[in-house]
Amino acid sequence: MHTIKLKVHDDIYNHIIFLLKSLDKKKIEIIEDKTKHNINDNFNFSEFDINSFKEIKNPLEWQQDI
């Protein structure tokens, strides 16, 4: 058995999946990686508890001290 990794544009993705799903299911396994990495995506920091700099009263002064 061989492994093929494809990067396809959104506009042809459904066509490729349709083609692959039409093949013999005993001879092909479709493994989709639906994670989408986009540099312009916003990251949600609210999921994390960030307390590292909580004690800093004056950030400008703190930066100048280090």
C-alpha positions as CSV (number, residue, x, y, z in Angstrom):
1,M,0.0,0.0,0.0
2,H,1.2,3.6,-0.7
3,T,0.5,6.9,1.0
4,I,-0.3,10.1,-0.9
5,K,-0.5,13.5,0.7
6,L,-2.3,16.2,-1.3
7,K,-2.8,19.9,-0.7
8,V,-5.8,21.1,-2.7
9,H,-7.7,24.4,-2.9
10,D,-11.1,24.6,-1.4
11,D,-12.8,24.8,-4.8
12,I,-11.6,21.4,-5.9
13,Y,-11.6,19.6,-2.5
14,N,-15.1,18.2,-2.8
15,H,-14.4,16.9,-6.3
16,I,-11.2,15.1,-5.1
17,I,-13.1,13.6,-2.1
18,F,-15.9,12.5,-4.3
19,L,-13.5,10.7,-6.7
20,L,-11.7,9.0,-3.8
21,K,-14.9,7.8,-2.2
22,S,-16.1,6.3,-5.4
23,L,-13.1,3.9,-5.4
24,D,-13.2,0.4,-3.8
25,K,-13.4,0.9,0.0
26,K,-11.3,-2.3,0.5
27,K,-8.4,-0.8,-1.4
28,I,-8.4,2.8,-0.2
29,E,-8.5,4.5,3.2
30,I,-9.2,8.2,3.2
31,I,-7.6,10.1,6.1
32,E,-8.4,13.8,6.1
33,D,-6.5,16.4,8.0
34,K,-9.0,19.2,8.2
35,T,-6.8,21.5,10.2
36,K,-6.4,24.8,8.5
37,H,-3.4,26.9,9.4
38,N,-3.7,30.5,8.4
39,I,-1.4,33.2,9.6
40,N,-4.3,35.6,9.6
41,D,-6.4,33.6,12.0
42,N,-7.0,35.1,15.4
43,F,-5.7,33.2,18.4
44,N,-8.0,32.9,21.4
45,F,-5.9,33.4,24.5
46,S,-8.9,33.2,26.8
47,E,-8.4,29.4,26.9
48,F,-5.2,29.9,28.8
49,D,-4.5,31.0,32.4
50,I,-1.6,33.5,31.9
51,N,-0.3,34.8,35.2
52,S,3.3,35.2,34.5
53,F,3.3,39.0,34.4
54,K,0.4,39.6,36.8
55,E,2.6,41.1,39.5
56,I,4.1,43.8,37.2
57,K,2.6,47.1,38.2
58,N,4.3,49.3,35.6
59,P,5.3,47.4,32.4
60,L,7.4,50.2,31.0
61,E,9.5,50.5,34.1
62,W,9.8,46.7,34.3
63,Q,11.1,46.6,30.7
64,Q,13.6,49.3,31.3
65,D,15.0,47.4,34.3
66,I,15.7,44.2,32.5
